[in-house]
Amino acid sequence: MKKIVVVGSINMDLVTICERAPRGGETLLGKKFMQIPGGKGANQAVAMGKMKSPVSMLGKIGKEGMGNILLDSMKKDGVDVSNIEYCDEATGIAKIIVEDNGQNRIIVVPGANYEVDNSYIDRHLDTIKNCDILVTQLEIPMETVKYSLKKAKEFGKTTILNPAPANKLDEEIISNSDYIIPNETELEILSGIPVTDEESVINAANILLDKGVKGLIVTLGSKGCMFISKTEKKSFPAYKVKAIDTTAAGDSFIGGFVNGLASGLTFEEAIDRGTKVAAISVTRIGAQTSIPTLEEVLNFKGE
């Protein structure tokens, strides 16, 4: 199986379950509060680890107890955490409100994640040299994302970018990404054109393909996803499930998809695996706590 390295964020999610999110100036009573390991980078790495992929995490945490909890949790789920470093900034957190309808609202405070700089990447270049696939997102400094992708391409690695949280990207980041996996909002920001239907998804994706990307997988929530390259355009439906929390659904999809690629599945089979992982994850509360094991995914048939 191919080796994977994830360069990204490590957060503790502070989750509040409530009937609905409060309006401005309004106070509501919540139903439940939980601390759950999260962060887009760590979520994706954990999804790969639970799926039995050889995956290493590159990132930083604070020196307080919360960072150690996250470290132990990732290690338990099969992630190589030997290259994660401590720093003086506090561990990143995400404050998450989950409504009864499964929708979420998230505010991220990066903390230690913004200490993941180019010099840190330089200290761990051997990890990138020894991997086959590099995955990254946008919860660490943009310059570090750019540098990581550049170094991975210099070493001949497959590069995958999840452009979340949504942000504009310079052309070097785009051209050094073999595959970009955005949702509709992120694709709209990347391309600069409104995304409202299948035709506009394709038009927006073509803008990025013209800048050097091999392919895009555009996640469409309950509608599934679309794969778009210069030679192929194909839709993949979502599995029907009862969603109770959509937190980390996109991260779960990416983890399952990359696991499929690393396992030697065809591209279509890898997308289907990612779709199954995401479908299972939305039926459970939380980020990493919602991600299924490989056995669960292999036995999953949908409702």
VODOMAR-44722 format. One record per residue (C-alpha): residue number from 1; x, y, z. Coordinates in Angstrom, 3 decimals. Layout:
N
{k->NUM&u->X&v->Y&w->Z};
...
//
This chain:
303
{k->1&u->0.000&v->0.000&w->0.000};
{k->2&u->1.199&v->3.499&w->-0.799};
{k->3&u->2.385&v->5.755&w->2.023};
{k->4&u->0.551&v->9.004&w->2.805};
{k->5&u->1.598&v->12.162&w->4.617};
{k->6&u->-0.927&v->14.747&w->5.765};
{k->7&u->0.309&v->18.299&w->6.356};
{k->8&u->-2.337&v->20.197&w->8.268};
{k->9&u->-4.237&v->21.271&w->11.327};
{k->10&u->-4.784&v->19.575&w->14.670};
{k->11&u->-7.661&v->20.967&w->16.754};
{k->12&u->-9.791&v->20.173&w->19.733};
{k->13&u->-13.441&v->20.573&w->18.757};
{k->14&u->-15.667&v->22.176&w->21.403};
{k->15&u->-19.077&v->20.925&w->20.329};
{k->16&u->-22.466&v->22.210&w->21.473};
{k->17&u->-25.612&v->20.304&w->20.478};
{k->18&u->-28.732&v->22.498&w->20.284};
{k->19&u->-32.121&v->22.789&w->18.616};
{k->20&u->-30.907&v->25.721&w->16.520};
{k->21&u->-28.106&v->28.286&w->16.524};
{k->22&u->-28.849&v->31.546&w->18.388};
{k->23&u->-29.481&v->34.734&w->16.477};
{k->24&u->-27.450&v->37.891&w->17.178};
{k->25&u->-27.968&v->38.985&w->20.789};
{k->26&u->-29.942&v->35.838&w->21.641};
{k->27&u->-29.134&v->33.299&w->24.371};
{k->28&u->-30.332&v->29.698&w->24.084};
{k->29&u->-29.910&v->26.610&w->26.213};
{k->30&u->-27.902&v->23.834&w->24.619};
{k->31&u->-28.586&v->20.122&w->24.969};
{k->32&u->-25.059&v->18.749&w->25.270};
{k->33&u->-21.385&v->19.807&w->25.245};
{k->34&u->-18.444&v->17.644&w->24.193};
{k->35&u->-14.704&v->17.928&w->23.547};
{k->36&u->-13.872&v->15.870&w->20.460};
{k->37&u->-10.546&v->15.580&w->18.555};
{k->38&u->-10.700&v->17.446&w->15.240};
{k->39&u->-8.893&v->19.720&w->12.789};
{k->40&u->-9.163&v->19.139&w->9.042};
{k->41&u->-5.676&v->17.717&w->8.730};
{k->42&u->-5.981&v->15.427&w->11.722};
{k->43&u->-9.492&v->14.339&w->10.712};
{k->44&u->-8.278&v->13.275&w->7.284};
{k->45&u->-5.243&v->11.500&w->8.728};
{k->46&u->-7.423&v->9.668&w->11.264};
{k->47&u->-9.830&v->8.593&w->8.527};
{k->48&u->-6.880&v->7.120&w->6.642};
{k->49&u->-5.490&v->5.523&w->9.807};
{k->50&u->-8.815&v->3.908&w->10.695};
{k->51&u->-8.913&v->2.558&w->7.139};
{k->52&u->-5.512&v->0.899&w->7.696};
{k->53&u->-3.467&v->3.260&w->5.497};
{k->54&u->0.186&v->3.930&w->6.451};
{k->55&u->-0.218&v->7.644&w->7.203};
{k->56&u->2.034&v->10.211&w->8.908};
{k->57&u->0.811&v->13.537&w->10.305};
{k->58&u->2.826&v->16.759&w->10.068};
{k->59&u->1.582&v->19.538&w->12.331};
{k->60&u->1.984&v->21.276&w->15.689};
{k->61&u->0.214&v->21.303&w->19.053};
{k->62&u->0.495&v->23.334&w->22.256};
{k->63&u->2.220&v->22.141&w->25.397};
{k->64&u->-0.956&v->22.025&w->27.487};
{k->65&u->-2.865&v->18.837&w->28.237};
{k->66&u->-5.285&v->19.233&w->25.345};
{k->67&u->-2.474&v->18.765&w->22.842};
{k->68&u->-1.426&v->15.483&w->24.441};
{k->69&u->-5.006&v->14.220&w->24.341};
{k->70&u->-5.080&v->14.873&w->20.595};
{k->71&u->-1.704&v->13.210&w->20.110};
{k->72&u->-2.789&v->10.070&w->21.971};
{k->73&u->-6.077&v->9.943&w->20.073};
{k->74&u->-4.418&v->10.089&w->16.650};
{k->75&u->-1.885&v->7.462&w->17.649};
{k->76&u->-4.667&v->5.152&w->18.843};
{k->77&u->-6.354&v->5.504&w->15.443};
{k->78&u->-3.278&v->4.376&w->13.528};
{k->79&u->-1.599&v->7.693&w->12.641};
{k->80&u->2.188&v->8.084&w->12.874};
{k->81&u->2.547&v->11.135&w->15.143};
{k->82&u->6.327&v->10.975&w->15.601};
{k->83&u->6.920&v->14.175&w->13.588};
{k->84&u->4.338&v->16.356&w->15.338};
{k->85&u->6.065&v->19.123&w->17.291};
{k->86&u->5.107&v->21.110&w->20.395};
{k->87&u->5.183&v->24.921&w->20.350};
{k->88&u->4.475&v->27.823&w->22.722};
{k->89&u->1.129&v->28.689&w->21.102};
{k->90&u->-1.988&v->27.006&w->22.459};
{k->91&u->-3.402&v->23.992&w->20.641};
{k->92&u->-5.897&v->24.976&w->17.940};
{k->93&u->-9.591&v->24.815&w->18.761};
{k->94&u->-12.833&v->24.827&w->16.801};
{k->95&u->-16.084&v->25.974&w->18.386};
{k->96&u->-18.884&v->24.015&w->16.728};
{k->97&u->-22.643&v->24.411&w->17.013};
{k->98&u->-24.609&v->21.417&w->15.757};
{k->99&u->-28.331&v->21.962&w->15.155};
{k->100&u->-31.015&v->19.278&w->15.384};
{k->101&u->-31.221&v->19.184&w->11.574};
{k->102&u->-27.558&v->18.090&w->11.391};
{k->103&u->-26.210&v->21.395&w->10.072};
{k->104&u->-23.196&v->22.917&w->11.789};
{k->105&u->-21.585&v->26.307&w->12.307};
{k->106&u->-17.862&v->26.431&w->13.032};
{k->107&u->-15.350&v->29.037&w->14.226};
{k->108&u->-11.693&v->27.964&w->14.189};
{k->109&u->-8.965&v->29.540&w->16.353};
{k->110&u->-5.732&v->28.259&w->14.709};
{k->111&u->-3.280&v->28.626&w->17.615};
{k->112&u->-0.372&v->26.195&w->17.147};
{k->113&u->-1.509&v->25.378&w->13.607};
{k->114&u->-0.238&v->28.757&w->12.424};
{k->115&u->3.233&v->27.856&w->13.726};
{k->116&u->3.532&v->25.164&w->11.030};
{k->117&u->6.004&v->27.075&w->8.874};
{k->118&u->8.463&v->26.326&w->6.077};
{k->119&u->11.311&v->25.648&w->8.498};
{k->120&u->9.190&v->22.966&w->10.159};
{k->121&u->8.567&v->21.387&w->6.750};
{k->122&u->12.312&v->21.484&w->6.051};
{k->123&u->12.964&v->19.560&w->9.279};
{k->124&u->10.668&v->16.798&w->8.041};
{k->125&u->11.478&v->16.627&w->4.326};
{k->126&u->12.483&v->12.975&w->4.689};
{k->127&u->8.898&v->12.156&w->5.657};
{k->128&u->7.684&v->13.772&w->2.438};
{k->129&u->10.433&v->12.076&w->0.399};
{k->130&u->9.384&v->8.698&w->1.771};
{k->131&u->5.666&v->9.092&w->1.054};
{k->132&u->3.747&v->8.480&w->-2.163};
{k->133&u->0.835&v->10.884&w->-1.614};
{k->134&u->0.785&v->14.276&w->0.148};
{k->135&u->-2.510&v->15.745&w->1.345};
{k->136&u->-2.995&v->19.252&w->2.714};
{k->137&u->-5.698&v->21.855&w->3.483};
{k->138&u->-5.921&v->25.562&w->4.386};
{k->139&u->-5.997&v->25.594&w->8.203};
{k->140&u->-2.234&v->26.185&w->8.316};
{k->141&u->-0.436&v->29.225&w->6.806};
{k->142&u->-0.945&v->29.564&w->3.057};
{k->143&u->2.794&v->29.913&w->2.510};
{k->144&u->3.338&v->26.525&w->4.177};
{k->145&u->0.668&v->24.932&w->1.989};
{k->146&u->2.410&v->26.369&w->-1.062};
{k->147&u->5.852&v->25.195&w->0.071};
{k->148&u->4.666&v->21.686&w->1.001};
{k->149&u->3.021&v->21.152&w->-2.373};
{k->150&u->6.081&v->22.506&w->-4.181};
{k->151&u->8.489&v->20.194&w->-2.342};
{k->152&u->6.212&v->17.189&w->-2.849};
{k->153&u->6.082&v->17.816&w->-6.599};
{k->154&u->9.875&v->18.196&w->-6.700};
{k->155&u->10.067&v->14.717&w->-5.153};
{k->156&u->7.594&v->13.331&w->-7.707};
{k->157&u->4.721&v->12.735&w->-5.278};
{k->158&u->0.982&v->12.785&w->-5.938};
{k->159&u->-0.479&v->15.924&w->-4.341};
{k->160&u->-4.031&v->16.447&w->-3.114};
{k->161&u->-5.397&v->19.777&w->-1.876};
{k->162&u->-8.605&v->20.283&w->0.079};
{k->163&u->-9.070&v->24.095&w->-0.253};
{k->164&u->-10.875&v->24.546&w->3.052};
{k->165&u->-11.646&v->26.871&w->4.702};
{k->166&u->-12.531&v->28.603&w->1.418};
{k->167&u->-9.894&v->31.027&w->0.203};
{k->168&u->-8.409&v->32.315&w->-3.027};
{k->169&u->-5.247&v->30.548&w->-4.137};
{k->170&u->-2.277&v->31.719&w->-6.139};
{k->171&u->-1.500&v->29.866&w->-9.345};
{k->172&u->1.553&v->28.046&w->-7.977};
{k->173&u->-0.571&v->26.286&w->-5.352};
{k->174&u->-3.088&v->25.309&w->-8.015};
{k->175&u->-0.503&v->24.093&w->-10.539};
{k->176&u->1.294&v->22.001&w->-7.892};
{k->177&u->-1.947&v->20.226&w->-6.897};
{k->178&u->-2.661&v->17.071&w->-8.884};
{k->179&u->-6.169&v->16.828&w->-7.458};
{k->180&u->-8.244&v->19.498&w->-5.745};
{k->181&u->-11.264&v->18.483&w->-3.659};
{k->182&u->-13.524&v->21.518&w->-2.982};
{k->183&u->-17.193&v->21.847&w->-2.113};
{k->184&u->-19.433&v->24.157&w->-4.156};
{k->185&u->-18.643&v->27.273&w->-2.112};
{k->186&u->-14.910&v->26.646&w->-2.260};
{k->187&u->-15.041&v->26.000&w->-6.006};
{k->188&u->-16.871&v->29.287&w->-6.529};
{k->189&u->-14.186&v->31.210&w->-4.642};
{k->190&u->-11.347&v->29.395&w->-6.436};
{k->191&u->-12.792&v->29.940&w->-9.901};
{k->192&u->-14.361&v->33.365&w->-9.432};
{k->193&u->-17.636&v->32.330&w->-11.045};
{k->194&u->-21.027&v->31.492&w->-9.433};
{k->195&u->-21.666&v->27.781&w->-8.915};
{k->196&u->-25.375&v->26.971&w->-9.030};
{k->197&u->-25.831&v->23.806&w->-11.103};
{k->198&u->-23.960&v->21.010&w->-12.850};
{k->199&u->-23.035&v->23.147&w->-15.856};
{k->200&u->-21.555&v->25.878&w->-13.679};
{k->201&u->-19.621&v->23.275&w->-11.647};
{k->202&u->-18.032&v->22.054&w->-14.879};
{k->203&u->-17.295&v->25.595&w->-16.097};
{k->204&u->-15.676&v->26.507&w->-12.776};
{k->205&u->-13.649&v->23.289&w->-12.724};
{k->206&u->-12.373&v->23.937&w->-16.256};
{k->207&u->-10.797&v->27.189&w->-15.073};
{k->208&u->-8.659&v->25.229&w->-12.609};
{k->209&u->-7.915&v->22.442&w->-15.083};
{k->210&u->-6.501&v->25.085&w->-17.425};
{k->211&u->-4.088&v->26.051&w->-14.631};
{k->212&u->-2.552&v->22.597&w->-14.372};
{k->213&u->-4.770&v->20.532&w->-12.094};
{k->214&u->-5.221&v->16.928&w->-13.277};
{k->215&u->-8.694&v->16.591&w->-11.832};
{k->216&u->-11.241&v->17.905&w->-9.372};
{k->217&u->-13.663&v->16.079&w->-7.132};
{k->218&u->-16.402&v->18.558&w->-6.218};
{k->219&u->-18.331&v->17.431&w->-3.139};
{k->220&u->-22.026&v->18.294&w->-3.255};
{k->221&u->-23.297&v->17.228&w->0.165};
{k->222&u->-26.383&v->15.015&w->-0.038};
{k->223&u->-26.148&v->15.122&w->-3.857};
{k->224&u->-22.855&v->13.205&w->-3.834};
{k->225&u->-19.908&v->14.483&w->-5.869};
{k->226&u->-18.595&v->15.095&w->-9.390};
{k->227&u->-15.243&v->14.126&w->-10.838};
{k->228&u->-14.047&v->16.441&w->-13.585};
{k->229&u->-10.874&v->16.182&w->-15.657};
{k->230&u->-9.903&v->17.216&w->-19.181};
{k->231&u->-11.198&v->13.912&w->-20.531};
{k->232&u->-13.931&v->12.846&w->-18.112};
{k->233&u->-16.952&v->14.209&w->-16.284};
{k->234&u->-18.856&v->11.869&w->-14.004};
{k->235&u->-21.360&v->12.207&w->-11.151};
{k->236&u->-21.406&v->9.921&w->-8.121};
{k->237&u->-24.587&v->9.846&w->-6.000};
{k->238&u->-24.458&v->9.953&w->-2.208};
{k->239&u->-25.674&v->7.002&w->-0.151};
{k->240&u->-28.999&v->7.680&w->1.546};
{k->241&u->-28.667&v->7.903&w->5.325};
{k->242&u->-30.262&v->9.831&w->8.182};
{k->243&u->-27.769&v->12.636&w->8.888};
{k->244&u->-27.471&v->13.886&w->12.457};
{k->245&u->-24.150&v->15.791&w->12.248};
{k->246&u->-22.302&v->16.808&w->9.074};
{k->247&u->-19.096&v->17.796&w->10.915};
{k->248&u->-16.050&v->16.249&w->9.158};
{k->249&u->-18.122&v->14.720&w->6.346};
{k->250&u->-15.788&v->16.288&w->3.771};
{k->251&u->-12.705&v->15.175&w->5.715};
{k->252&u->-14.124&v->11.651&w->5.955};
{k->253&u->-14.686&v->11.577&w->2.196};
{k->254&u->-11.108&v->12.662&w->1.534};
{k->255&u->-9.715&v->10.109&w->3.981};
{k->256&u->-11.677&v->7.304&w->2.368};
{k->257&u->-10.842&v->8.419&w->-1.165};
{k->258&u->-7.101&v->8.684&w->-0.487};
{k->259&u->-7.166&v->5.322&w->1.291};
{k->260&u->-8.726&v->3.876&w->-1.853};
{k->261&u->-6.041&v->5.373&w->-4.074};
{k->262&u->-3.296&v->4.160&w->-1.749};
{k->263&u->-4.834&v->0.669&w->-1.709};
{k->264&u->-4.724&v->0.345&w->-5.490};
{k->265&u->-8.437&v->0.794&w->-6.163};
{k->266&u->-9.520&v->2.392&w->-9.428};
{k->267&u->-10.321&v->6.097&w->-9.276};
{k->268&u->-14.061&v->5.361&w->-9.360};
{k->269&u->-13.746&v->2.741&w->-6.628};
{k->270&u->-11.745&v->5.181&w->-4.497};
{k->271&u->-14.459&v->7.835&w->-4.874};
{k->272&u->-17.098&v->5.261&w->-3.906};
{k->273&u->-15.086&v->4.361&w->-0.806};
{k->274&u->-14.855&v->8.017&w->0.153};
{k->275&u->-18.597&v->8.390&w->-0.359};
{k->276&u->-19.256&v->5.447&w->1.965};
{k->277&u->-16.963&v->6.830&w->4.694};
{k->278&u->-18.717&v->10.217&w->4.517};
{k->279&u->-22.168&v->8.607&w->4.598};
{k->280&u->-21.382&v->6.686&w->7.761};
{k->281&u->-19.763&v->9.716&w->9.422};
{k->282&u->-22.866&v->11.935&w->9.175};
{k->283&u->-24.903&v->9.383&w->11.124};
{k->284&u->-22.716&v->10.008&w->14.187};
{k->285&u->-21.809&v->12.981&w->16.368};
{k->286&u->-18.438&v->14.688&w->16.162};
{k->287&u->-15.403&v->14.762&w->13.910};
{k->288&u->-12.924&v->11.935&w->14.521};
{k->289&u->-15.405&v->10.068&w->16.715};
{k->290&u->-17.759&v->9.748&w->13.729};
{k->291&u->-15.215&v->8.246&w->11.314};
{k->292&u->-15.758&v->4.529&w->10.625};
{k->293&u->-13.274&v->1.674&w->10.509};
{k->294&u->-12.338&v->-0.183&w->7.338};
{k->295&u->-14.492&v->-3.145&w->8.367};
{k->296&u->-17.535&v->-0.901&w->8.788};
{k->297&u->-16.976&v->0.649&w->5.368};
{k->298&u->-16.532&v->-2.718&w->3.627};
{k->299&u->-19.804&v->-3.938&w->5.162};
{k->300&u->-21.750&v->-0.738&w->4.421};
{k->301&u->-24.594&v->-0.967&w->1.902};
{k->302&u->-26.518&v->2.247&w->2.647};
{k->303&u->-30.112&v->2.440&w->3.785};
//
